[in-house]
């Protein structure tokens, strides 16, 4: 997922921080706002799902991947 985000949004990303946790928790926050929670949704993020949430939030379009 990190590679997907970096390959599509490098000019827009200042930093990505991964925090290991236990219990299968997976959350994505942007500027302190929770945009995805595995626990809250009851499912794993699907390919492209986090990217789509970022597009919805910021309104930018994916970069073409060579």
N, C-alpha and C positions, 0 to 999 in steps of 0.2 A: 504494500500500500504506500509506503514512503516513497519508493521508486516511482510509482504511478504519479504521485503528487509532484515530485521534483521534476519529472520529465515533462509535465504539462504546465506547471505553474512557477517555474524557477524565478522569473522576473518579479513575481508577486509575493514570494515567500521570504520573510526575513529570517525565520528560524523554525525548526521542527524539533521538539523535545519529546523524547520517549521516557516514560516513567514506568518501570516494572511494577507489577502488582500481583496479588494473589487472588484466587477464587474466580478466575476467568473473566475478570473485569476488563472492559475495553471501552474507553471513553475518548471522545475527541472534543477538545475545547478550542475556541478561537477567540483571542482577546478576552479570555476569562469566561466566555459564554459556552455552555455545553451545546454542541450541535448534533452529537450522536452518543448514545449510550447502549451498549449491548444489554446491560441489565434492564434499562428502561424500555427498550424495544422488544426484548426477549429473543433476539436473533443476532447472528453475526452480520457485519456489514458485507454487502454484496460487492463484487468488483464494480468500481465506478460510483458507488453510492456516496462515499465521502466527497469525491470530486464534485458530484452533482449538488451536494449540500453547500459546498464552497461556492459554486457558480450561482446558486440561488441567493446566497448571502451577499456576495460581492458583485455579481452581475458581469463577471468576465468570462471570456470564451477560452476553451482549451487551445493550447498552442499545437500546431501540427507537429507530430513526432516523426522524425526522419527514419 
